[in-house]
Amino acid sequence: MGVVVVAAAIRFSSHPPPLPLPLPLRLSLPSSSSTLFSVPLRSRPILRSVSMASSSSASASVGAETSYESGMKLSCFDIVGENDLLIVGPGVLGRMVAEKWQQEHPGCNVYGQTMSTEHHNELTALGIIPSLRQSTMAKKVPYVIFCAPPSRTEDYPGDVRFAASNWSGEGSFLFTSSTAVYDCNDNGFCDEDSPVVPIGRSPRADVLLKAEKVVLEVGGCVLRLAGLYKEDRGAHTYWLQKGTVDMRPDHILNLIHYEDAASLSVAIMQKKLRGRIFLGCDNHPLSRQELMDCVNNSGKFSKKFEGFTGTNDPLGKRINNSKTRAEIGWEPKYPSFPEFLGLTN
């Protein structure tokens, strides 16, 4: 691989800070036909904001614009790489996706769009180029994953549609949805092809299904995820803090570890499929009571769960994603919640 060092164009809106000039960028020329421009993490300044405005005056559009507190702005040329990825909603799941994607595709650019700038420094430290949601990419990217929840927006399908406008149509567009859209509440069985909740019955399901419709119309794929968890995050931690919960104990849950959800997302995107619906779960359904019994018996938590007291709330469903596993060639790292906690059946 040949390496060319170029100097970044720098402009000042006020007095320049005492930084050495010019600031070097590292231009990597891979053997493939696609040219990637990357800035090594140790050379990158801290990104305060990212401007994704398009430029009509240059064939290589201006991509990341870095703002310093002193007012200096750095613009660097951004030619999209064949494995560049945009993550809309780089939270717990999105950051794990970024880590796995960077491991699979060294040298690629990973962009992250958020609702605020609060965590932009954290994202930059992880090698993710941050910008605000609804930013238009200077160049459309080949891979996009939308894993932001619907809780902080009034137009979730519209947000998904906007994210799709930043997709080049190559690679893959993946939307992470929820198994809550399946029309089953009697602890019965369902899989990828089971019926979904009719529009109009559930506001929560309506929002997700309308977003899924947008994704499928543009040729993207949908991944319906079961309950996400890790040791310090998930339904079990919430119930543990509550101690006693007014819900029925025999409601069946379906789970998937965050790491497994991330690895499945990456595996689906790498297949470059179009208009498909997949399921993400560990194929080990268990009741609420069984879940919390595992927590109490694991010895990993300082508190003890007291119990469930409800009797009238709906039951759940037993989800199986064998079809997804066979097509994608994927297996979870954590086959079940008990095994994750080190318990044997």
N, C-alpha and C positions, 0 to 999 in steps of 0.2 A: 504494500500500500504506500503510495506517495503521500507526502505531507507538505502542504504549502502554508506558510504563515503570512497572514495579511493583517493590516492595521484597520481597526474599526473607525468609522467616521464618527467624530464626537462634536456635539454642538452644546453651547452653554446658554442657559436662559438668564444667568446672573454671573457672579464671579466664579471661576473654576475652583474646585477643591484641589488641595495639594496632592494630586495623584500623578504618577509617571505617565507620560504620553509618548507614543500612542499605546493604547491598550490592545494587546495582541489577541486575536482570535485564532483558533486552530481549525483549519479547513482540511477535512479528511476526504480523500478521493478513493472510494472503494472500487473494487474490480468490476462491480456490476454497473449497468448503464445509468442507475440513479445516483445522483450526487448528493451527499449528505454534508451539511454544515453543522458542526457540533462544537460547543464550548465546553472543555473539561470542567467538572464541578469545582476543582480547586482554583480554576482561573476565573470562574464566573463571579461577577459582583452580585450582591444581594438584590433580588428583583423586588421592587416596590410596586410596580404595576406593569402590565403588558398591553401594548397597543396592537390590535389586530386589524387596523384600518388598511384597506387595500391601496396599492399604488399603481397608477396607470402609466407612469412614466418610465418604468423599468421592467425588464423581463423577469428579473429576480426581485420579488416584492419585499418591502420592508416588513420584517416580522416582529421580533421582540423589541420593545422599547423600554429601557431600564431607567427609572428615575431615582436619583439620589436626593437626599434631604437638602443638599446644597443647591439643587436645581439643575445639575448636570444631567443630560439625557444621552443615552447610548443607543444607537440604532444599528442593528446587524442584519445582514442579508439572510433571508430564510428561503432556501430551496427545499421543498418537501421531500423527505426520504420515503422510500418504499415501505418502511415499517413504522412511520410516525403515528402516534396515537393521541387522540384527544379524549380525556376523561371528564365528563360532566358530572360533578359531584364527587370529588376525590376525598371522601371520608374514610372510614375504616376499611370498607371493601375496596374503594377506588385506589387507595394507597397500596393495598396488597396486590391489586391488579397491576399497578405501575411497577412495583418491585419485580414481579414475575415476568412482566413484559420486557423490562430492561435486561433481565437475565437471559431471556430468550433472544433478544435483539440488541446486542451491544451497539452503542453509537446512535441509536434512534433518538428522536426527540419525543418527549412525553409532555403534553400540555394538560393543565387542569383548570377547569372553570368552576368558580365558587360564587356564592351569593354575596360575600363580603370579602374584604382584604384581611380579615382577622388572622387567618392561618397561612397567608402567602409566604411568610418567611420559613415556616415549617416545610411547606411544599418545595420551596427552592432548595432547602437543605437535602431533600429527598431526590433531587434531580428532576423535579416536575416544574415546568414553566407555568406560572399562575396568571390567570386573568379573571375578570368578572364574568359571570353568566351573561349571556346574550351578546358576548363579544364575537365579532365576525372575523374569522381567520383570514389572513392575507392570502393564503393559499389553502384550498380544501385538503383535508388529510385523508389518507386511505383507511384508517381505522378510527372508529368512534365507539365509546361505550358510555351509555347514559345510566348512571347508578345513583342519581339524586332522588330522594324521597319526594312525594307530592305535598308534604306538609307545609312547605314554605313558599308556595306559589298559588296564584289564583287561576292560572291557566296551564295546567300540567301538560295536556296534549300539545298546546302551543309551544311550550318549552322544548318538548321532544321534537316537534317539527323544526324549530329553529336549529337545534343541534344537528338534525339531519341535513340542514342546508350547509353545514360545514364539512360534510362527508363528500369525498370525491366520487363515490360509487365503486371504487376499487376496494380491495381488502374486505372489511366487514363493518357493519353497524349493528351493535348489540344493545338491547334495552333490558335491564333487569327489572322484572315485574314480581308478582307474588302469587303463591299458590292459593291465596284467599279468593281468587277469581273462580275457583272450581265450585260448582253447585253441589256441595255435599256437606251435610251437617248431622250425620247419623253414625259417625265412626266407620262409614263404609269405605270401600276401596276406590281409588281413582288413579289415572295415569295421564300421559300427555294428551290423549284423545278424549278425555272425559268432558261432559258438558260444563259450560261456564254459567255463572249467575246471569240471568236475563237482565238486560239494560233496564234501569228504572227501579229495580228492587233494592239495590244497595248503593248508596252514594260512593262508598269506598271502592267497590268493584267497578262502578261506572267509570270513575276517573282512570283506573288502571286499564280497563278494556279499551277505552277511547284512545289512550296513549299507545297501547299495543297496535291498534288499528292504523295509527299514523306510521308506526315502524314498519309494519308488514306492507303497507301501500308503497313505501319507498324502497322495498327490497331488503329491509333489515331483518334481524332475527330477535326473538323474544326468549328470555330465560326466566321462567317462573321459579322463584326461590322459596324454599321452605324457611322456617324460623332460623335466622342467623344467630350464631353464638360463638363466644370464646370464653375463657375462664372468668373474665371480669365484665362480660357484656352478654346480655340475653335475658329471656324471660326468667330464668332461674335466679339471676341476681336481683331482679326487681321483687320477685316473690320472697326471696330470702330477707330482703330489707323490710318488707311488710310484716313478715312473721306469720300472720294469719290472713287468708285471702278468701273473700266471699265468691268463690267459683267452684264448680263441681270438679271433683278429683278425677273422674273417669273420662274427661275430655281427652281425645287422642291428639297428640302433637306430632309434627314432622319437623326435623331439624337438619341443618347443614352448618358445618364449621365455616367461619369466615375464610380461612385458608383454602378450603375445598371449593367454596363458591368462587373464589378468585381463580383457582387453577382451572375450574370448569369454564369460566368466562373466557380465559385465555385460549383454552383448547377449542372452544366454539369459534372464536374469532379467527383462529389460524386455519380453520376449515374453509373460510370464505364462502359460506352458504348464503342462500337468499330465501327470505320469506318463510322461515321455519320457526317452530315453537318447541322449546326444550324445557326440561324439568330439572331442578337442582335440589336433591335431598339425599339423606344417607341410607334410605331404604330400611330404617330401623324405627318405625313409629313407637311411641310410648306415651302412656297417660301422664297427665300433670302430676299425679301422685308418684308414679314411678320416677319421673324426672327429679322431683324433690327428694325422694328416698335416696337416689344416687348422690345428690348433693350432701345430704346428711351423713351418708355412709362413707364418703370419699376422704374425709379428714382434711380437706383442702380449704375449708371455710371456717371462720371463727364463730359464726352464728349458726343456730339451728332453726330449721323451718318448723313451724308449729302445725299447720294443716290448712286444708281447704274446707270451707263450711257451706258452699253453695249446693243447690240441688236442681235448679230450674233453667240454667243457661244452656245454650246449644251444645251439642256434641261436636266432634271434629271429623277428621278424615284420615284414611291410611293411604299414603301416597307411595307409588312405586315408579322409579325412573329408569327401569331396565332398558327401555327403548333408547333413551338418550345415551346411556352408557355404551350400548352396543354401537350406535352410530358414530359417536365422538371418540370412542376408545378411551374412556376416562373411568377412573376409580378414585374414591375419596381417600385421603390420607387418614381420616378419622372415620371408621366405619359406623360408629355409634357414639352417642353421648356417654354411656357407661365406659366404653373403651377409652374415650378421650380422658376420662377422670381416673383411668387406671384400674377400673373395676372389671372383674370377669363375671360372666353370666353363670 
